[in-house]
Amino acid sequence: MRACVLTIALATTAFAAGAGAQQQAGANPETALSDALSAACKQDAPAFAGSLTTDNAAAFRVLPPTQRTAMMKRFVLLEEPGRPLLSTSGSGQKILRCESPSFTAEMRLGQTRVRENLAFVPVEIPITGEEPRKITFGFVREGGNWKLISAGLLLLDVPAMAQQWAQADLDAAENTAMNDLRSVALALDTYRHAYGKLPDTLAALGPAPPDGASPEVANLLDADLAGGSKDGYTIRYTITPAKDTANEQEANKAETFSLNSSPKEYGKSGKRSFFLDSSGVLRGADKNGALATSTDARIGTP
C-alpha cells in the first residue's frame, strides 16, 4: 500500500459493493455508490473509472495497473477480489457486502442528502466489538449521472494521488535496491571468511546444487542477485587488489571490493544510484542513471 491521504481517510473503513450492472454511475446517488463499490470489490478497473468524474476517470485509466488495483483495494480494504452483494434490511436500509475468500466487508447506507448538483450518502460500517464507523460519500451530477468526488472529508484528486503514488513507488524501489546491495556485501564477507578470498564474480555467490555449496556456487544469494540484476537495478562488482603484501594469503585477506547499483530505467525503477564498499558505508545520489561513487553523500549508518 502506498502512503497517501486516501489510505488515511479510509483506513478505518471496511465496506462492500452492490451488484450494479451499469458501467456508468447510476442515475441516483445510492445506485452510483453501489456501482462504484461493486467495481472496487471486483477490482474491475473499467467499471470503477465509470464512477469517477471525467477528469479523475481519465487520470485513473492511465495509471499503471498496480496503482489502479491499489486504489480499488483502498476502497474496500480487501487484498483479493470479492463478490458484491446488495440486500435490503427489514427496515428498508440498503446493505452492501463484499465477500472475498478470507473476509467479508459490510456497509449500511443511510438517508441520502441532495443539495442541487451535490449529494451525500452516509454509511455505517459495523465493527465487531466496537462502535460502528461512519463515513459520508460525496457525489456531483455530471452529464446526467452522479459521479464520486469524495470519501469522508477527502476530495478525490486522482492526478495528485498518482504523483504521490509514483513517488512512493520510487522510494520503495530505492529502499529495496539498498537492501539488495547490503545483502550482496554481506554475502561477499561471508564468502571471504569461508574460502579465504573474495569471489571473482557475483555468480559464485549463487544457488548451489543439491550436493552442496562450493567456491564456485556458494549458495549465499538468489539467482537474480548473483546475476547482478534485481528489482529494477543493475549491480556491478569490482575487486581492488591489495598493495605491497608479502604473500598470496595476505593479499586475499587485504583486497577490498566495491559495489555499484544503478536503476535500469531511470525515473521508473528508481532515481538514485548507490555505492557500497568493504567499509560498509552506503552512499548514493541522483546521478541521472550514472554510477554512484565513494564521494557521494553517505546514507544512514554502516
Sequence and secondary structure as in RCSB ss.txt:
>XXXX:A:sequence
MRACVLTIALATTAFAAGAGAQQQAGANPETALSDALSAACKQDAPAFAGSLTTDNAAAFRVLPPTQRTAMMKRF
VLLEEPGRPLLSTSGSGQKILRCESPSFTAEMRLGQTRVRENLAFVPVEIPITGEEPRKITFGFVREGGNWKLIS
AGLLLLDVPAMAQQWAQADLDAAENTAMNDLRSVALALDTYRHAYGKLPDTLAALGPAPPDGASPEVANLLDADL
AGGSKDGYTIRYTITPAKDTANEQEANKAETFSLNSSPKEYGKSGKRSFFLDSSGVLRGADKNGALATSTDARIG
TP
>XXXX:A:secstr
   SHHHHHHTT          SS  SSHHHHHHHHHHHHHHT HHHHHTTB HHHHHHHHTS HHHHHHHHHHH
HT SS  EEEEEE TTS EEEEEE SS EEEEEE   EEETTEEEEEEEE  TTS  EEEEEEEEEETTEEEEEE
ETTEE  HHHHHHHHHHHHHHHHHHHHHHHHHHHHHHHHHHHHHHSS  SSGGGGS   TT   SS    S HHH
HTTEETTEEEEEEEE  SS SSHHHHHHH EEEEEEEESSBTTTBSEEEEEETT  EEEEE TTS   TTS B S
  
